[in-house]
Amino acid sequence: MTTIAEREELKKCLIELVESEFVNSLLNDVMKEIKRRKRDMEFDKLLEENFKEYEAVFRALA
């Protein structure tokens, strides 16, 4: 169990961390990664759909 003084000190430290440039940079990096993964998933889905649609053509060319 933490004391009120310990919680207040922890709160102060967390506020300083959130206000720091590190957290902003970290959040930006996370958002970029989420967007990249979403684009990758959309690309993979489109690629799979195209392969299904043109499967006969690909087999004929092989």
N, CA, C, O and CB atoms as a CASP TS submission, in Angstrom:
PFRMAT TS
TARGET T0000
AUTHOR 0000-0000-0000
METHOD Language model
MODEL 1
PARENT N/A
ATOM      1  N   MET     1       0.837  -1.175   0.000  1.00  0.00           N
ATOM      2  CA  MET     1       0.000   0.000   0.000  1.00  0.00           C
ATOM      3  C   MET     1       0.887   1.246   0.000  1.00  0.00           C
ATOM      4  O   MET     1       1.897   1.301   0.702  1.00  0.00           O
ATOM      5  CB  MET     1      -0.955  -0.006   1.214  1.00  0.00           C
ATOM      6  N   THR     2       0.509   2.209  -0.770  1.00  0.00           N
ATOM      7  CA  THR     2       1.298   3.437  -0.819  1.00  0.00           C
ATOM      8  C   THR     2       0.638   4.519   0.031  1.00  0.00           C
ATOM      9  O   THR     2      -0.578   4.535   0.220  1.00  0.00           O
ATOM     10  CB  THR     2       1.464   3.922  -2.275  1.00  0.00           C
ATOM     11  N   THR     3       1.457   5.398   0.525  1.00  0.00           N
ATOM     12  CA  THR     3       0.942   6.496   1.332  1.00  0.00           C
ATOM     13  C   THR     3       0.476   7.616   0.411  1.00  0.00           C
ATOM     14  O   THR     3       0.768   7.625  -0.785  1.00  0.00           O
ATOM     15  CB  THR     3       2.018   7.009   2.326  1.00  0.00           C
ATOM     16  N   ILE     4      -0.239   8.538   0.984  1.00  0.00           N
ATOM     17  CA  ILE     4      -0.724   9.690   0.215  1.00  0.00           C
ATOM     18  C   ILE     4       0.454  10.473  -0.348  1.00  0.00           C
ATOM     19  O   ILE     4       0.403  10.927  -1.491  1.00  0.00           O
ATOM     20  CB  ILE     4      -1.609  10.607   1.096  1.00  0.00           C
ATOM     21  N   ALA     5       1.512  10.637   0.439  1.00  0.00           N
ATOM     22  CA  ALA     5       2.694  11.371  -0.015  1.00  0.00           C
ATOM     23  C   ALA     5       3.348  10.655  -1.199  1.00  0.00           C
ATOM     24  O   ALA     5       3.787  11.296  -2.154  1.00  0.00           O
ATOM     25  CB  ALA     5       3.706  11.533   1.141  1.00  0.00           C
ATOM     26  N   GLU     6       3.411   9.322  -1.128  1.00  0.00           N
ATOM     27  CA  GLU     6       3.996   8.553  -2.230  1.00  0.00           C
ATOM     28  C   GLU     6       3.146   8.676  -3.492  1.00  0.00           C
ATOM     29  O   GLU     6       3.677   8.806  -4.595  1.00  0.00           O
ATOM     30  CB  GLU     6       4.144   7.075  -1.835  1.00  0.00           C
ATOM     31  N   ARG     7       1.845   8.633  -3.326  1.00  0.00           N
ATOM     32  CA  ARG     7       0.953   8.782  -4.485  1.00  0.00           C
ATOM     33  C   ARG     7       1.082  10.170  -5.112  1.00  0.00           C
ATOM     34  O   ARG     7       1.082  10.308  -6.335  1.00  0.00           O
ATOM     35  CB  ARG     7      -0.506   8.529  -4.072  1.00  0.00           C
ATOM     36  N   GLU     8       1.190  11.175  -4.281  1.00  0.00           N
ATOM     37  CA  GLU     8       1.354  12.543  -4.788  1.00  0.00           C
ATOM     38  C   GLU     8       2.671  12.679  -5.550  1.00  0.00           C
ATOM     39  O   GLU     8       2.716  13.312  -6.605  1.00  0.00           O
ATOM     40  CB  GLU     8       1.302  13.562  -3.627  1.00  0.00           C
ATOM     41  N   GLU     9       3.739  12.087  -5.021  1.00  0.00           N
ATOM     42  CA  GLU     9       5.036  12.127  -5.703  1.00  0.00           C
ATOM     43  C   GLU     9       4.958  11.377  -7.030  1.00  0.00           C
ATOM     44  O   GLU     9       5.483  11.841  -8.042  1.00  0.00           O
ATOM     45  CB  GLU     9       6.143  11.522  -4.808  1.00  0.00           C
ATOM     46  N   LEU    10       4.308  10.226  -7.022  1.00  0.00           N
ATOM     47  CA  LEU    10       4.134   9.447  -8.249  1.00  0.00           C
ATOM     48  C   LEU    10       3.314  10.238  -9.272  1.00  0.00           C
ATOM     49  O   LEU    10       3.646  10.260 -10.457  1.00  0.00           O
ATOM     50  CB  LEU    10       3.447   8.095  -7.940  1.00  0.00           C
ATOM     51  N   LYS    11       2.261  10.876  -8.813  1.00  0.00           N
ATOM     52  CA  LYS    11       1.420  11.709  -9.685  1.00  0.00           C
ATOM     53  C   LYS    11       2.253  12.825 -10.314  1.00  0.00           C
ATOM     54  O   LYS    11       2.151  13.085 -11.513  1.00  0.00           O
ATOM     55  CB  LYS    11       0.231  12.311  -8.890  1.00  0.00           C
ATOM     56  N   LYS    12       3.070  13.476  -9.504  1.00  0.00           N
ATOM     57  CA  LYS    12       3.924  14.563  -9.988  1.00  0.00           C
ATOM     58  C   LYS    12       4.886  14.038 -11.067  1.00  0.00           C
ATOM     59  O   LYS    12       5.066  14.669 -12.108  1.00  0.00           O
ATOM     60  CB  LYS    12       4.720  15.200  -8.810  1.00  0.00           C
ATOM     61  N   CYS    13       5.493  12.889 -10.805  1.00  0.00           N
ATOM     62  CA  CYS    13       6.433  12.306 -11.770  1.00  0.00           C
ATOM     63  C   CYS    13       5.733  11.931 -13.072  1.00  0.00           C
ATOM     64  O   CYS    13       6.273  12.153 -14.156  1.00  0.00           O
ATOM     65  CB  CYS    13       7.115  11.069 -11.171  1.00  0.00           C
ATOM     66  N   LEU    14       4.545  11.370 -12.971  1.00  0.00           N
ATOM     67  CA  LEU    14       3.796  10.994 -14.175  1.00  0.00           C
ATOM     68  C   LEU    14       3.418  12.217 -15.011  1.00  0.00           C
ATOM     69  O   LEU    14       3.488  12.187 -16.240  1.00  0.00           O
ATOM     70  CB  LEU    14       2.534  10.219 -13.790  1.00  0.00           C
ATOM     71  N   ILE    15       3.019  13.282 -14.337  1.00  0.00           N
ATOM     72  CA  ILE    15       2.685  14.522 -15.052  1.00  0.00           C
ATOM     73  C   ILE    15       3.908  15.059 -15.775  1.00  0.00           C
ATOM     74  O   ILE    15       3.809  15.488 -16.925  1.00  0.00           O
ATOM     75  CB  ILE    15       2.133  15.587 -14.078  1.00  0.00           C
ATOM     76  N   GLU    16       5.056  15.042 -15.119  1.00  0.00           N
ATOM     77  CA  GLU    16       6.294  15.504 -15.767  1.00  0.00           C
ATOM     78  C   GLU    16       6.627  14.635 -16.980  1.00  0.00           C
ATOM     79  O   GLU    16       7.058  15.146 -18.014  1.00  0.00           O
ATOM     80  CB  GLU    16       7.472  15.487 -14.763  1.00  0.00           C
ATOM     81  N   LEU    17       6.430  13.343 -16.854  1.00  0.00           N
ATOM     82  CA  LEU    17       6.704  12.433 -17.962  1.00  0.00           C
ATOM     83  C   LEU    17       5.777  12.710 -19.137  1.00  0.00           C
ATOM     84  O   LEU    17       6.224  12.768 -20.283  1.00  0.00           O
ATOM     85  CB  LEU    17       6.558  10.980 -17.508  1.00  0.00           C
ATOM     86  N   VAL    18       4.502  12.881 -18.861  1.00  0.00           N
ATOM     87  CA  VAL    18       3.530  13.135 -19.921  1.00  0.00           C
ATOM     88  C   VAL    18       3.824  14.456 -20.626  1.00  0.00           C
ATOM     89  O   VAL    18       3.625  14.575 -21.834  1.00  0.00           O
ATOM     90  CB  VAL    18       2.107  13.146 -19.351  1.00  0.00           C
ATOM     91  N   GLU    19       4.287  15.425 -19.888  1.00  0.00           N
ATOM     92  CA  GLU    19       4.579  16.733 -20.471  1.00  0.00           C
ATOM     93  C   GLU    19       5.900  16.742 -21.246  1.00  0.00           C
ATOM     94  O   GLU    19       6.193  17.699 -21.962  1.00  0.00           O
ATOM     95  CB  GLU    19       4.618  17.790 -19.378  1.00  0.00           C
ATOM     96  N   SER    20       6.676  15.706 -21.108  1.00  0.00           N
ATOM     97  CA  SER    20       7.984  15.690 -21.757  1.00  0.00           C
ATOM     98  C   SER    20       7.856  15.430 -23.255  1.00  0.00           C
ATOM     99  O   SER    20       6.844  14.905 -23.718  1.00  0.00           O
ATOM    100  CB  SER    20       8.879  14.631 -21.117  1.00  0.00           C
ATOM    101  N   GLU    21       8.871  15.796 -23.991  1.00  0.00           N
ATOM    102  CA  GLU    21       8.909  15.583 -25.436  1.00  0.00           C
ATOM    103  C   GLU    21       8.963  14.091 -25.767  1.00  0.00           C
ATOM    104  O   GLU    21       8.496  13.668 -26.825  1.00  0.00           O
ATOM    105  CB  GLU    21      10.118  16.306 -26.051  1.00  0.00           C
ATOM    106  N   PHE    22       9.526  13.305 -24.869  1.00  0.00           N
ATOM    107  CA  PHE    22       9.629  11.864 -25.092  1.00  0.00           C
ATOM    108  C   PHE    22       8.260  11.235 -25.321  1.00  0.00           C
ATOM    109  O   PHE    22       8.083  10.441 -26.245  1.00  0.00           O
ATOM    110  CB  PHE    22      10.318  11.194 -23.908  1.00  0.00           C
ATOM    111  N   VAL    23       7.303  11.586 -24.487  1.00  0.00           N
ATOM    112  CA  VAL    23       5.965  10.992 -24.614  1.00  0.00           C
ATOM    113  C   VAL    23       5.320  11.414 -25.924  1.00  0.00           C
ATOM    114  O   VAL    23       4.697  10.591 -26.595  1.00  0.00           O
ATOM    115  CB  VAL    23       5.070  11.401 -23.425  1.00  0.00           C
ATOM    116  N   ASN    24       5.455  12.673 -26.298  1.00  0.00           N
ATOM    117  CA  ASN    24       4.892  13.132 -27.562  1.00  0.00           C
ATOM    118  C   ASN    24       5.515  12.378 -28.730  1.00  0.00           C
ATOM    119  O   ASN    24       4.817  11.956 -29.652  1.00  0.00           O
ATOM    120  CB  ASN    24       5.104  14.644 -27.729  1.00  0.00           C
ATOM    121  N   SER    25       6.813  12.215 -28.685  1.00  0.00           N
ATOM    122  CA  SER    25       7.518  11.483 -29.732  1.00  0.00           C
ATOM    123  C   SER    25       7.071  10.028 -29.766  1.00  0.00           C
ATOM    124  O   SER    25       6.850   9.462 -30.836  1.00  0.00           O
ATOM    125  CB  SER    25       9.033  11.567 -29.521  1.00  0.00           C
ATOM    126  N   LEU    26       6.943   9.440 -28.608  1.00  0.00           N
ATOM    127  CA  LEU    26       6.506   8.049 -28.521  1.00  0.00           C
ATOM    128  C   LEU    26       5.100   7.879 -29.092  1.00  0.00           C
ATOM    129  O   LEU    26       4.846   6.942 -29.848  1.00  0.00           O
ATOM    130  CB  LEU    26       6.546   7.569 -27.065  1.00  0.00           C
ATOM    131  N   LEU    27       4.202   8.766 -28.740  1.00  0.00           N
ATOM    132  CA  LEU    27       2.835   8.695 -29.262  1.00  0.00           C
ATOM    133  C   LEU    27       2.806   8.867 -30.780  1.00  0.00           C
ATOM    134  O   LEU    27       2.051   8.180 -31.468  1.00  0.00           O
ATOM    135  CB  LEU    27       1.959   9.763 -28.598  1.00  0.00           C
ATOM    136  N   ASN    28       3.618   9.775 -31.302  1.00  0.00           N
ATOM    137  CA  ASN    28       3.694   9.951 -32.748  1.00  0.00           C
ATOM    138  C   ASN    28       4.200   8.683 -33.429  1.00  0.00           C
ATOM    139  O   ASN    28       3.679   8.277 -34.468  1.00  0.00           O
ATOM    140  CB  ASN    28       4.603  11.133 -33.093  1.00  0.00           C
ATOM    141  N   ASP    29       5.210   8.067 -32.841  1.00  0.00           N
ATOM    142  CA  ASP    29       5.745   6.824 -33.403  1.00  0.00           C
ATOM    143  C   ASP    29       4.704   5.711 -33.385  1.00  0.00           C
ATOM    144  O   ASP    29       4.583   4.945 -34.342  1.00  0.00           O
ATOM    145  CB  ASP    29       6.989   6.384 -32.632  1.00  0.00           C
ATOM    146  N   VAL    30       3.965   5.629 -32.303  1.00  0.00           N
ATOM    147  CA  VAL    30       2.927   4.600 -32.199  1.00  0.00           C
ATOM    148  C   VAL    30       1.848   4.826 -33.255  1.00  0.00           C
ATOM    149  O   VAL    30       1.411   3.879 -33.909  1.00  0.00           O
ATOM    150  CB  VAL    30       2.300   4.599 -30.784  1.00  0.00           C
ATOM    151  N   MET    31       1.426   6.059 -33.421  1.00  0.00           N
ATOM    152  CA  MET    31       0.400   6.358 -34.430  1.00  0.00           C
ATOM    153  C   MET    31       0.890   6.040 -35.845  1.00  0.00           C
ATOM    154  O   MET    31       0.134   5.510 -36.660  1.00  0.00           O
ATOM    155  CB  MET    31      -0.014   7.835 -34.342  1.00  0.00           C
ATOM    156  N   LYS    32       2.138   6.357 -36.133  1.00  0.00           N
ATOM    157  CA  LYS    32       2.706   6.028 -37.441  1.00  0.00           C
ATOM    158  C   LYS    32       2.719   4.523 -37.664  1.00  0.00           C
ATOM    159  O   LYS    32       2.397   4.052 -38.754  1.00  0.00           O
ATOM    160  CB  LYS    32       4.125   6.591 -37.567  1.00  0.00           C
ATOM    161  N   GLU    33       3.088   3.772 -36.640  1.00  0.00           N
ATOM    162  CA  GLU    33       3.133   2.314 -36.742  1.00  0.00           C
ATOM    163  C   GLU    33       1.737   1.731 -36.956  1.00  0.00           C
ATOM    164  O   GLU    33       1.564   0.807 -37.750  1.00  0.00           O
ATOM    165  CB  GLU    33       3.767   1.712 -35.484  1.00  0.00           C
ATOM    166  N   ILE    34       0.750   2.265 -36.252  1.00  0.00           N
ATOM    167  CA  ILE    34      -0.631   1.805 -36.429  1.00  0.00           C
ATOM    168  C   ILE    34      -1.092   2.058 -37.855  1.00  0.00           C
ATOM    169  O   ILE    34      -1.704   1.187 -38.472  1.00  0.00           O
ATOM    170  CB  ILE    34      -1.575   2.507 -35.432  1.00  0.00           C
ATOM    171  N   LYS    35      -0.802   3.250 -38.389  1.00  0.00           N
ATOM    172  CA  LYS    35      -1.189   3.574 -39.765  1.00  0.00           C
ATOM    173  C   LYS    35      -0.479   2.671 -40.762  1.00  0.00           C
ATOM    174  O   LYS    35      -1.083   2.227 -41.738  1.00  0.00           O
ATOM    175  CB  LYS    35      -0.880   5.041 -40.078  1.00  0.00           C
ATOM    176  N   ARG    36       0.813   2.395 -40.520  1.00  0.00           N
ATOM    177  CA  ARG    36       1.572   1.524 -41.416  1.00  0.00           C
ATOM    178  C   ARG    36       0.994   0.117 -41.425  1.00  0.00           C
ATOM    179  O   ARG    36       0.838  -0.492 -42.483  1.00  0.00           O
ATOM    180  CB  ARG    36       3.046   1.484 -41.005  1.00  0.00           C
ATOM    181  N   ARG    37       0.681  -0.389 -40.256  1.00  0.00           N
ATOM    182  CA  ARG    37       0.105  -1.740 -40.169  1.00  0.00           C
ATOM    183  C   ARG    37      -1.252  -1.805 -40.850  1.00  0.00           C
ATOM    184  O   ARG    37      -1.578  -2.796 -41.504  1.00  0.00           O
ATOM    185  CB  ARG    37      -0.029  -2.174 -38.704  1.00  0.00           C
ATOM    186  N   LYS    38      -2.043  -0.748 -40.697  1.00  0.00           N
ATOM    187  CA  LYS    38      -3.359  -0.713 -41.345  1.00  0.00           C
ATOM    188  C   LYS    38      -3.194  -0.733 -42.864  1.00  0.00           C
ATOM    189  O   LYS    38      -3.907  -1.457 -43.559  1.00  0.00           O
ATOM    190  CB  LYS    38      -4.158   0.544 -40.905  1.00  0.00           C
ATOM    191  N   ARG    39      -2.251   0.064 -43.377  1.00  0.00           N
ATOM    192  CA  ARG    39      -1.996   0.066 -44.825  1.00  0.00           C
ATOM    193  C   ARG    39      -1.526  -1.307 -45.295  1.00  0.00           C
ATOM    194  O   ARG    39      -1.956  -1.790 -46.343  1.00  0.00           O
ATOM    195  CB  ARG    39      -0.945   1.136 -45.188  1.00  0.00           C
ATOM    196  N   ASP    40      -0.647  -1.931 -44.522  1.00  0.00           N
ATOM    197  CA  ASP    40      -0.155  -3.265 -44.869  1.00  0.00           C
ATOM    198  C   ASP    40      -1.291  -4.276 -44.915  1.00  0.00           C
ATOM    199  O   ASP    40      -1.345  -5.111 -45.817  1.00  0.00           O
ATOM    200  CB  ASP    40       0.907  -3.718 -43.869  1.00  0.00           C
ATOM    201  N   MET    41      -2.203  -4.205 -43.941  1.00  0.00           N
ATOM    202  CA  MET    41      -3.331  -5.128 -43.923  1.00  0.00           C
ATOM    203  C   MET    41      -4.250  -4.892 -45.116  1.00  0.00           C
ATOM    204  O   MET    41      -4.741  -5.845 -45.720  1.00  0.00           O
ATOM    205  CB  MET    41      -4.115  -4.986 -42.618  1.00  0.00           C
ATOM    206  N   GLU    42      -4.483  -3.624 -45.459  1.00  0.00           N
ATOM    207  CA  GLU    42      -5.320  -3.301 -46.614  1.00  0.00           C
ATOM    208  C   GLU    42      -4.665  -3.794 -47.898  1.00  0.00           C
ATOM    209  O   GLU    42      -5.347  -4.312 -48.782  1.00  0.00           O
ATOM    210  CB  GLU    42      -5.575  -1.784 -46.692  1.00  0.00           C
ATOM    211  N   PHE    43      -3.357  -3.639 -48.007  1.00  0.00           N
ATOM    212  CA  PHE    43      -2.633  -4.110 -49.185  1.00  0.00           C
ATOM    213  C   PHE    43      -2.718  -5.630 -49.291  1.00  0.00           C
ATOM    214  O   PHE    43      -2.982  -6.168 -50.366  1.00  0.00           O
ATOM    215  CB  PHE    43      -1.162  -3.658 -49.133  1.00  0.00           C
ATOM    216  N   ASP    44      -2.493  -6.317 -48.179  1.00  0.00           N
ATOM    217  CA  ASP    44      -2.563  -7.781 -48.176  1.00  0.00           C
ATOM    218  C   ASP    44      -3.953  -8.262 -48.591  1.00  0.00           C
ATOM    219  O   ASP    44      -4.081  -9.227 -49.345  1.00  0.00           O
ATOM    220  CB  ASP    44      -2.205  -8.334 -46.782  1.00  0.00           C
ATOM    221  N   LYS    45      -4.989  -7.590 -48.101  1.00  0.00           N
ATOM    222  CA  LYS    45      -6.363  -7.962 -48.453  1.00  0.00           C
ATOM    223  C   LYS    45      -6.600  -7.756 -49.947  1.00  0.00           C
ATOM    224  O   LYS    45      -7.179  -8.616 -50.611  1.00  0.00           O
ATOM    225  CB  LYS    45      -7.381  -7.139 -47.630  1.00  0.00           C
ATOM    226  N   LEU    46      -6.159  -6.629 -50.468  1.00  0.00           N
ATOM    227  CA  LEU    46      -6.317  -6.340 -51.897  1.00  0.00           C
ATOM    228  C   LEU    46      -5.545  -7.349 -52.746  1.00  0.00           C
ATOM    229  O   LEU    46      -6.048  -7.819 -53.767  1.00  0.00           O
ATOM    230  CB  LEU    46      -5.841  -4.909 -52.212  1.00  0.00           C
ATOM    231  N   LEU    47      -4.357  -7.672 -52.335  1.00  0.00           N
ATOM    232  CA  LEU    47      -3.540  -8.648 -53.050  1.00  0.00           C
ATOM    233  C   LEU    47      -4.225 -10.011 -53.073  1.00  0.00           C
ATOM    234  O   LEU    47      -4.268 -10.670 -54.112  1.00  0.00           O
ATOM    235  CB  LEU    47      -2.152  -8.763 -52.406  1.00  0.00           C
ATOM    236  N   GLU    48      -4.757 -10.429 -51.938  1.00  0.00           N
ATOM    237  CA  GLU    48      -5.457 -11.712 -51.862  1.00  0.00           C
ATOM    238  C   GLU    48      -6.690 -11.720 -52.767  1.00  0.00           C
ATOM    239  O   GLU    48      -6.951 -12.701 -53.463  1.00  0.00           O
ATOM    240  CB  GLU    48      -5.864 -12.011 -50.411  1.00  0.00           C
ATOM    241  N   GLU    49      -7.444 -10.619 -52.750  1.00  0.00           N
ATOM    242  CA  GLU    49      -8.631 -10.518 -53.609  1.00  0.00           C
ATOM    243  C   GLU    49      -8.244 -10.605 -55.079  1.00  0.00           C
ATOM    244  O   GLU    49      -8.918 -11.273 -55.864  1.00  0.00           O
ATOM    245  CB  GLU    49      -9.384  -9.204 -53.340  1.00  0.00           C
ATOM    246  N   ASN    50      -7.157  -9.931 -55.454  1.00  0.00           N
ATOM    247  CA  ASN    50      -6.711  -9.970 -56.844  1.00  0.00           C
ATOM    248  C   ASN    50      -6.262 -11.369 -57.252  1.00  0.00           C
ATOM    249  O   ASN    50      -6.560 -11.820 -58.358  1.00  0.00           O
ATOM    250  CB  ASN    50      -5.575  -8.977 -57.060  1.00  0.00           C
ATOM    251  N   PHE    51      -5.552 -12.052 -56.372  1.00  0.00           N
ATOM    252  CA  PHE    51      -5.120 -13.409 -56.688  1.00  0.00           C
ATOM    253  C   PHE    51      -6.327 -14.331 -56.863  1.00  0.00           C
ATOM    254  O   PHE    51      -6.334 -15.176 -57.758  1.00  0.00           O
ATOM    255  CB  PHE    51      -4.192 -13.948 -55.586  1.00  0.00           C
ATOM    256  N   LYS    52      -7.339 -14.175 -56.021  1.00  0.00           N
ATOM    257  CA  LYS    52      -8.545 -15.000 -56.152  1.00  0.00           C
ATOM    258  C   LYS    52      -9.251 -14.692 -57.478  1.00  0.00           C
ATOM    259  O   LYS    52      -9.689 -15.602 -58.182  1.00  0.00           O
ATOM    260  CB  LYS    52      -9.508 -14.758 -54.954  1.00  0.00           C
ATOM    261  N   GLU    53      -9.355 -13.412 -57.807  1.00  0.00           N
ATOM    262  CA  GLU    53     -10.061 -12.990 -59.014  1.00  0.00           C
ATOM    263  C   GLU    53      -9.349 -13.474 -60.278  1.00  0.00           C
ATOM    264  O   GLU    53     -10.003 -13.872 -61.243  1.00  0.00           O
ATOM    265  CB  GLU    53     -10.196 -11.468 -59.041  1.00  0.00           C
ATOM    266  N   TYR    54      -8.026 -13.443 -60.279  1.00  0.00           N
ATOM    267  CA  TYR    54      -7.268 -13.779 -61.481  1.00  0.00           C
ATOM    268  C   TYR    54      -6.546 -15.114 -61.367  1.00  0.00           C
ATOM    269  O   TYR    54      -5.574 -15.364 -62.080  1.00  0.00           O
ATOM    270  CB  TYR    54      -6.270 -12.692 -61.776  1.00  0.00           C
ATOM    271  N   GLU    55      -7.026 -15.973 -60.465  1.00  0.00           N
ATOM    272  CA  GLU    55      -6.377 -17.255 -60.240  1.00  0.00           C
ATOM    273  C   GLU    55      -6.250 -18.072 -61.524  1.00  0.00           C
ATOM    274  O   GLU    55      -5.198 -18.654 -61.788  1.00  0.00           O
ATOM    275  CB  GLU    55      -7.143 -18.044 -59.203  1.00  0.00           C
ATOM    276  N   ALA    56      -7.319 -18.117 -62.324  1.00  0.00           N
ATOM    277  CA  ALA    56      -7.294 -18.901 -63.557  1.00  0.00           C
ATOM    278  C   ALA    56      -6.233 -18.357 -64.532  1.00  0.00           C
ATOM    279  O   ALA    56      -5.546 -19.126 -65.203  1.00  0.00           O
ATOM    280  CB  ALA    56      -8.688 -18.893 -64.224  1.00  0.00           C
ATOM    281  N   VAL    57      -6.114 -17.047 -64.597  1.00  0.00           N
ATOM    282  CA  VAL    57      -5.128 -16.437 -65.484  1.00  0.00           C
ATOM    283  C   VAL    57      -3.731 -16.787 -65.022  1.00  0.00           C
ATOM    284  O   VAL    57      -2.880 -17.141 -65.837  1.00  0.00           O
ATOM    285  CB  VAL    57      -5.307 -14.914 -65.541  1.00  0.00           C
ATOM    286  N   PHE    58      -3.481 -16.695 -63.726  1.00  0.00           N
ATOM    287  CA  PHE    58      -2.161 -17.017 -63.201  1.00  0.00           C
ATOM    288  C   PHE    58      -1.801 -18.485 -63.447  1.00  0.00           C
ATOM    289  O   PHE    58      -0.656 -18.807 -63.764  1.00  0.00           O
ATOM    290  CB  PHE    58      -2.101 -16.705 -61.707  1.00  0.00           C
ATOM    291  N   ARG    59      -2.784 -19.361 -63.300  1.00  0.00           N
ATOM    292  CA  ARG    59      -2.535 -20.787 -63.535  1.00  0.00           C
ATOM    293  C   ARG    59      -2.232 -21.036 -65.015  1.00  0.00           C
ATOM    294  O   ARG    59      -1.376 -21.857 -65.345  1.00  0.00           O
ATOM    295  CB  ARG    59      -3.752 -21.637 -63.083  1.00  0.00           C
ATOM    296  N   ALA    60      -2.928 -20.336 -65.893  1.00  0.00           N
ATOM    297  CA  ALA    60      -2.703 -20.513 -67.334  1.00  0.00           C
ATOM    298  C   ALA    60      -1.313 -20.017 -67.725  1.00  0.00           C
ATOM    299  O   ALA    60      -0.677 -20.583 -68.614  1.00  0.00           O
ATOM    300  CB  ALA    60      -3.784 -19.766 -68.149  1.00  0.00           C
ATOM    301  N   LEU    61      -0.849 -18.972 -67.070  1.00  0.00           N
ATOM    302  CA  LEU    61       0.459 -18.424 -67.388  1.00  0.00           C
ATOM    303  C   LEU    61       1.604 -19.276 -66.808  1.00  0.00           C
ATOM    304  O   LEU    61       2.732 -19.227 -67.298  1.00  0.00           O
ATOM    305  CB  LEU    61       0.556 -16.998 -66.866  1.00  0.00           C
ATOM    306  N   ALA    62       1.300 -20.044 -65.776  1.00  0.00           N
ATOM    307  CA  ALA    62       2.343 -20.825 -65.111  1.00  0.00           C
ATOM    308  C   ALA    62       2.808 -22.016 -65.900  1.00  0.00           C
ATOM    309  O   ALA    62       3.683 -22.754 -65.447  1.00  0.00           O
ATOM    310  CB  ALA    62       1.864 -21.285 -63.793  1.00  0.00           C
TER
END
